[in-house]
């Protein structure tokens, strides 16, 4: 289904019912993150969408290919019922042949069936590769005391030191977005040389859109005098899931464990809420993964799908 043919109301209704919904597939988010995308749609009675799969694509050297757009951790197939191997096989088979290269991420709801689907795929060649990526998620339906008791020793020790060093954490407005982006680029951005000015401009639009629709929040931790922020964190919020999309700390904030303090304060604020969870959005970097796991978060896996049907003369350049 081409982009112009997608019925947005049916799409959103499908995601509202989906057991594995992710904010990245919401139409408002995806249209900002991806300049061009089509979709595969399984339709039911009266045109209702039962399952959907975004196909985010580009064209280079005359060749169409599927890729994972910046600022989207998980896409893949979404639906109300289990995404088993047969469903995955059917969707993969339906991807148009004009897409000669696939390199995208599925979602946690698909992970357990990906390898089985690869084996079941009728006509699937051996160029398909199924890897795995790591996420950490913390369910917040228990009391804060119970959640905090599950923190690891390092997290508990550092929080004990940090709690006397700050004014506190607070929710801040849209006017803080430039400062958040500047702080992020000065820290993590230095290690992400592939991220362009256009990518940051794209994410700024995502943040502003989320805040205007009450689908996101920015939090900050300030120093003892309340003068300047030591860290920020932007969360997208969808169906009770808080996605940590952009954490940013100053050098002083890192030394004083400001981000650890911010996350603990948010956990305390949301603790005991049914069907609410904190999605740390990664990470594949060992140190960051250990930091998130320290809050008692559960390690979850999602698939990385690659398929190479490029002409032989193009494959030479992909080696």
N, C-alpha and C positions, 0 to 999 in steps of 0.2 A: 504494500500500500504506500503510495507516494505521500509526502508530507501534506500536501494540499487536500488529500482525501481523508485524512484522519479526523474523526469526529471527536472533538475535545471533551464533550460531555460524557460520551461513552468511555473514552480513555480514562478520565478521572474516576468515573464510577467503577471501572475495573480495578484501578489501583486502590480505591476505597475498600473494596472487598478482598484484595489480595493479602494472603497470609505473609508474603515476603516483600511487601511494598518498601521501596526506598525513595527518599526525597529526590534523588538524582533523576528519576524517571518521571517526576511530576512535570506536566507540560510547561508550567511557568519557569521551572528550573532548567529543563532541557533546552528550551528555546533560547535561553541566555547562554548556556554552556556550549551549544553545538550549532554552528552556522548552517549545517545541512544534516537532516536525518529523515529517513523514511521509517517504515515499521512493518513487522509481521503481526497479523491479528487473527486470532481464532474467534470466529463469530458464532453467536448462538441465536436464539429466537428473537425476532423483531430487531435484529441488527445489534444486539448487545455484544460487547466485547468480553469474552471469557478469559482470554490470555493475550498478553501483548509483549512484543519484544522490539525495542528501539534499534534501528540500524543507523548508526552514526558513520557517515562516510566522507571521504575526500576523493579527489581525482588528481593524479600526478603522472606526468609523462603519458597521458592518455589512458591510464589504468585506474580503475575504481578500487578502493580498498576501505575496509572497516577498521576503525580505531577507537580508542577510549579517550574522550575529550578531557581536557584539564578540569580539575575540580569535581570530577565524578568518580567515586570509588567503585561503585557496583551498578551494572545494568543487567542485561540478560533477559530472561523470560519471567514475567510476573503474572500471577493468577490466584484465584481463590482456592484451588485445590492443589495437591502436591505436584511439583514439577519433577516427574520421574524420568527414567531413562528414555521411555518411549516418547514422551512429550518433547524432551530435548532433541532426540533424533529427528522428530517430525519438523521442529523449528529449524534445526540446522540444515536439513534437506531443502527447506523452503527458501533459504537465503539465495537470492538471485545469483546466477553464475557470473554475472558481470563483475562481482566483487572477487578479485583474484587474490587478495591478501586479507586475512583476518588477524587482528591483534586487539582483543578487547577482554574485559573482565565480566564475568557473570556475577551471580549473587549467592549469598550464604544458603538460600533455600534450594539452590541447584547442586551444591557442591558434592553431596553424597552420591549423586547419580551421573556425574560427568563421565567418569571412566567407563561405566557401563554403557552410556549413550554412545561413546566413541566406538565401542565394540559392536553396537547394534546398528550403527549408521549404514543404511543400504547405499552403496555407491560412494561412501566416504573413502577418500584415498589416504595413504599413510602419511601425508604431509600435515595432518592435524596433530597438534600438540596440546596437551592439557596440563597446565601447571597449577600451582596453588599460591594464594596470597593470604596474609594474616590480618585479622581484625580483633579488637577487644571490645566487649560490650558488658556493661554492668547493669543488672536489673535493680530498680530502686523501690521495690514493693515492700521492703523490710524497714524496720526502725533504724535510725542513723546509728545508734549504739551497736546494733548487730552488724551493720555494714562496715563501720569503722573497725570493729574487732577483727574483721577479715583482711585488713591492710597488712602488708608485710612489715617486717621490723624496720627496714630503712625508711619506709613511708611514715610510719608512726614516729620514729625518732626525729625525722626532719620536720614534721608538722608540729611536734612539741616545741621545737626551737622557733618555728616561723610564726606561731600564733600570737606572740607578743610583739611582733615587729611591724604590724600593719594597722592602719585605720580600719580596714575591713574590705570586703568585696561588695561591689555595687553594680547594678545594671545601668548602663549608660546609653546615650542616644546616638542617632545617625551622625551627629557632628564629630564623633570620635573615630569614624571610619578612616579618615586620612592618617591619623596618628597610629591606628592599628596597622595599617598597610605599611607605613614607614618603619614601624618597629619590626614587623615581620620580615621586610626586605633587608633590614640591617642585620638580622639574625639568620633565620633559616634560608632566606633568599640568597645569601652569599654562597650557599652550598647547592643551590638549584639554578645553575647557570642557563639551563634550557628553558627556564620560565621567562617569558618575554614581557615587555611593557603591555602589550596587547592582552596577555593572559591576566595580568593584574587588573587591567581595566575591566576585563570580563568579570572577574570575581567581585570587583567593587559594585558592578551592576547587580550581581546576584545578591550581595549583602543588602544593598539599598532596597531591592525588590522584596526580599524576605522581611525586612523591618516594616516596610509600608503595608504589607499584608498580614502583619502579626504572625509571621512564620519563621521568625528568627530573633535572636537576642545577642547583644554585646555586653560582656561583663568585664570589669576592670578591678585591679587591686592597686591601691595607692599607698604611699609611704606613711610614716607616722604622723606627719603634718597634713596629710591629705593633699599635698601640693601637686605631685605628678604621678602618673601611672607607672607602675613597675611591670605590669603585664596586662594583656588583653586576651580575650577569647571570644570568637564569634561562633555561635551555634545556629544551625538551621533546625527547625522543629517541625516534625510531621508525625501525626498519629502517636504522640507520646514519646517519640524517640528524639533525643537531643544529640545532634551530630556535631562533634567538635571539628569544624571545618578549617578554622584558622586560629591556632594558639600563637601568641607572640610575647616574648619577654625581652626586656632590656638586659644589658650585662649585669646591672645591679640586681635586677629582678631574678636572674638566674642564680646569682650568688646567695640570694636570700630566700630561695625556694618559693617565689611568689606564685608560680603556676600551680605548684602542688597545693598551696594554700587555697587558690581560687577554686580548683576542682573539688577539694574537700568541702569548701563552703557551699558550692552548688549541690553536692551530694547531700549535705545536711539540709539544704533548703527543699530538695525534692524528695527526700527519704519518706518512705511510708505511703507513697502514691502508687495506686494500682495501675498497671499497664504503662509505666513510665520507665525508660531505660536510657542510659548514657552510652552513646556510641563514640568511642575514642578515635575512630577512623584510622586504624592501623596499630602497629607499623611494621614494615619489613626491615627497619633499622633496629638492631638488637637493643641498643641502649634505650631508645624510645619505647620499644615494646616492653622492656623490663619496667620502665617508669609507669606505663599504663597498667600492666599486670599487678603492680604494687598496690593498686586500689581494690584488689580482689576481683578484677574483671575476668570474664570468661574468654578464653581464646577461641575464635571462630575462624573458619577457613572459607574462602570463596575462590572460584576457578579463574584461571588465566587461559584464554582460548586463543590459539594461533593456528592458522591454516595457510599453506603456501601453494597457490595454484598459478604462480607467476610464470610467464614464458621463460625458457631456459636462459635466454640472453639477459633477462632482468634479474634472475636469481643470482647471477654472478656478482651483482652489486649489493645483494642482501647478505652475502656471506660475511 
